[in-house]
């Protein structure tokens, strides 16, 4: 169960406050501690919100948006045609506006709760967009939430209150090599929270550590021609979990398609979470397992999570098959058993050439 942070007086006052919806759409409230009118969200942020959606969301993505506000970001996300669009909002005056928005957009799910309430739900998101206000959970819990709820290489963006690119706290201490800033020219009127002419939009490409790597246990390895079982009957395949150091495995390299006979040291089997499905069951492989594909006419080595539709796979009969679909199951409820061979040569699984070696990193 999610552990919520205790809100400050200002955060409590905001959620209890009566919001004012200005004629131009801006949202404000009176902070009783400062005895001042503070802006929650303003219309000049539109170019920022549109850029956030543009650089993070692709058609078919599963998106989590934290904070509905004026609905500017939600509208921009919907224009990108996500497969699902979950939006969390905590202020009671903004929740009916979110409900109305959801009623007009079938892929939207409205959550009248803190985004942290989603921590124990199944599944991960392709994109998480954070633009909450007076949020007690943000800095203490967001980095952990992203680790739990974002897919590997998923996009994460958030409100950059610092005005710069260097503050490590603003970047949630994520490594700089995985953060890109997109500059947005803006012209805000004088306000309480941001008064610069350029906004640096941060986008973090989430790095989710793998737990085990290999090929789904139900896959079969192609054996060399002429292999027989103990009864003398010819066999062409073995389940990958049954290959051992006396098995004679068919190996090859796309640059030299002559098949060779090799014996593995042994096979290894382990648990893994998150598996990629190529061409509706042709191969099911974990994200960090090395693969051999032809891209732009050249054979090369890539991790499974780097493959794209259009890449070509190499078959044992010296033909090629195009990748037409890649699906990913990362449900926390689905734990897979995967295997791989410890061998110094590329080998065939389900008639497709697999790169030897690899690591869980």
N, C-alpha and C positions, 0 to 999 in steps of 0.2 A: 504494500500500500504506500502511496506517495506521502512523503513527509513535507508538509507545508512550512514555510518560514513565517515567523510572526511579523505582521506589518507594522510599520512605523506610524506615528500619529498622523503624518501627512497622508500616508497611503490609506489609512482608515478614513480620514476626513474626505478624501476624494471619493471613495466608494459610497459614502453617505451623503455626498453633496448633491444639490439640485443643479444639473447642468443647464447651461444656456446655449441654445442653438441660434447663432447669429444669422442675420439676413443673408449673408454670403455663404452660409453653410459651416463656418468655423464653429468649433465646440470650445466653450470656456466654462470655468467654475471659479467661485470665490474661495480662496484658501483662507480659512479663519485664523490660522497661525500667523501668516504674513499680512493678513488683511489686504490682500491684493487679488486682482483678477488674473488667473493663470490660464493659458491656452492648453487645451488637450490635443487638438489637431487643427490644422489650418489648410485652406485650399491650395496655398502655394507649394505644398508638399507633393502635388500631383505628379510633376516630372520625376521625382524620386521614386514614388510608388510604381509608376509605369516602368521605369528602368529596372527596378527590383524584379518585377514580374518578367520582363523581357530577358534578363540575363540568367534567371533561375528556373523558369517554368517552361517545360516542353509539353506539347500535346500528348495526352495520355498519362501524365504524371499523377502521382498521389501526393497532394499538397496539404500541409498543415499551416494555417495562418493564425497567429496569436495576436488578438486585438483587432476588433472590427472598425472602431472609430467612425470615420465618415464614409466608410465603404469604398474609398478610392482604390486601395490595394486589392480588395476583393473583386472589384469590377475589372481591374487589369488582369488579375489571375484568370477570371472566367473567360476573358477574351483569348486566352492561350489554350482553352479546351482541355482542362485537366480531367483525368478519369474520376477522381474524387477530390473534394475540396472541403476539408474540415476547418471550421472557424470557431475559435474560442473568444468569448467576451464575458467580462465580469461585472460591468456597471449595469445596474437595473434599468437605466433609461436607454441604454444602447442595445440591450438584448431584444426588445421588440423590433427595432430597426433591422437587426440581424435576422430575426425570424421572417420579416417581410422579404428581405433579400433572398433568403433560402427558399421561400415559397415560389419565387420567380426563376430559380436556378436549380434544376433537378440534381446536379452533382454536389450541391452544397449540403453539408451537415452542420447544423448550429449546435454548439456546446456552450451552455450557460454556466460555465465553470472555469476554474483556472486551467491553463494548459497542462500543468503538472498532473492534473487528474487523469490524463491519458496515458501516464507512464506504464501502467500495467495492462493496457489493452494489447491485443495481438497485433503483430505486423509493424512495419517500418514505413517511413515516408521517403519519397524521392526528393522532396523539398520541404524545408521548414523556414517560414518567414516570421520574424519576431518584431512586432511593433506595438507593444503594450505600453500602458501608462500607469505610474505609481504601482509598480509590480515588485512585491517583496521577494518573489521566488527567482527573479531574473538572474542576478549575478551568483547567488549561492548555488543554483540548481540547473541552470540552462546547459552548461557544458556537459554535465552528466546526462541530462535528458537527451541531448543530441547524440551522445554515444549509444544510448539505448534505443532511440527511436528513428534514427536516420540510416538509410541504406549506405553501403560503402560507395563513395564518390557522389553521394547526394549533395545537393546545394543548400546552404544555410546562409541566410542574411538577416540583418538586424539593424536597429536604429543606431547610427553612429553619432552619439551626442558630443563626442570629443572635438569634432571639427578637423581632426588630423588622421594620421595613419600609423602612429607609432605607439600609442598607449597600450601596453599589454593587457591591462584590465579591461579596456574597451574590447579587445580582441579575445577575451576569455582565455588568454594564455595559449591559444592555438598557435602552431608554428607558422611563421611568416610564409614559408614556401607553399602553404596550402591556402593562403588568403590572397585574393585579388581585389583591388579597389577600382571602381568605375566612377569617374568624375562626372557630376551632373551640375550644370550651370543653373543657378536659381536666383530669384529676386524677391526674397521675403520682406514684407513690411516689418517694422520694428516689433519684436515680440519677446517673450520671456525666456525662450529656450534655444533659438538658433538664429544667428544674424550674420551669416557669412554668405558670400556670393557663389561659392562652390561647395558642393556636398560630396564627400568621398563615401560612396556606397560600398560596404564590405561584403564579400561573398567568400565563404569558407567551403572548400570541398572536403566533405567529411571523410575521415580515415577511420574505418571501423575494423579493428583487428579480427583476423580470421581465427577460427577455432577448429583446427584440423583441416586437411585438404586431401582431395582425391577424387575418385570416380564412383558413382553410386554402385553399391554392392551387387545389384542385380545385373550389372553389365557383364559382357563376356569378352574374353581375350582370344584373338585369332591365333591358332597354333600353326606350326609349319606343316607343309604338305607331307603326308606319309606317317603322321603320328597316329598311333593306335592305343586303345585302352588295354587293360590287363587281359581282356579276352581276345585281343588281336583284331578287334573291330576298329575301323578308321574313325577318328574324331577330329573335328575341325576347330572346335572352340572349347573353352573351359570358363566357368564363372570366375571372375577376377579374384574372388576370395579363395578359390581352390588352386590357383596357380602356385607352384612351389619350385624348389631349386633343381628339380629334375624335369620340369616342363620345358619343351622346346617351343619357343615363341617366335612368331613371324615378325620380323623387323624390317625397316626400310628408311629411306630418306627421299623426300620429293625430288631432290637434285640428282639422285641416283636410284631410280625406281626398282633396281634389282632386289628381290627379297633375300634376306639372310636369316639364318637360324641362330638363335641365341637362347641362353638359359639365364633367368633372373637369379639374383642372390636369394631373394625371397619376396613375398608380398607383405604389406602392412595394412592393417585395418584399424579405423578409429571413428569416433563420433565427430560430426560436424553440424553446424547450423548455417543455413543459407546455401542454396544450390541453384545453379543455372541449368535451364532446360533448352537445348538446341533443337530446333525443328520438331517440336512436339514429341519428344522422347527419343530422338536419335542418339543423343548423348546427354547425360546429366552429370555436371562437373562443378566442383567448388570454385570459388572466384579466383583464388591465387594459383590454381594448378596451371602449369605451362601448357600451351597449345601450339600447334603448327598450322598456320593458315597462309593462304595467298591473298595479299592485299595490293591493289594497284599493280598486279602482274608479277609480284615478287613474293617468294616464300619467306616467312619470317616467324620468329618466336614471340608470342604474346601471352600474357596471363588471360585466363578465361574472362575475367571481368573487364578486359580491354577489347574483347571481340565486338564486332558490329555486324548488323545485317548486311549482306553483300560479300563478306569474307568467304573464301573458298576453303573447303576441307579436302584432304587427300584420302582416297580409298585404296584398299589393298589391290584392286584390279587395275591400278594406275589411271583411274579416272578421278574426277573431282565432283564434289557436291557443294552447292551454294547454301550458305546460311540464310534462311528466309525468316526465321523468328528466333528470338531469345527471350525467354521468360525467367523470372527470378522469384523464388519462394524463400522468404527470410522470416517466416513466422516463428516466433519464439517457441511455439508449441510443437514445431516439426523438427525433430532431431534425426539426422540422417546417419546411416552407416556408410562410410566410403572406404575405398581401398586404392592402392597404387602399387606398382611393382618397383622394387629396387633393382634397377638394371641400367646399363650404360648405353642403351640403344633405344631409339624411338620404336614404339610397338603399337599394334592395332587393337582398339577396343570398339566393339560394335561395328567393325569393319572400317573404322576411322583411325588415321594415324595420330597418336598421342605423343607429346614431347616427354622424354624421360626427365627425371629430376624434379626440381621445384622446392618450394618451402612454404610454410604457413604465413610468412610475412608478406 
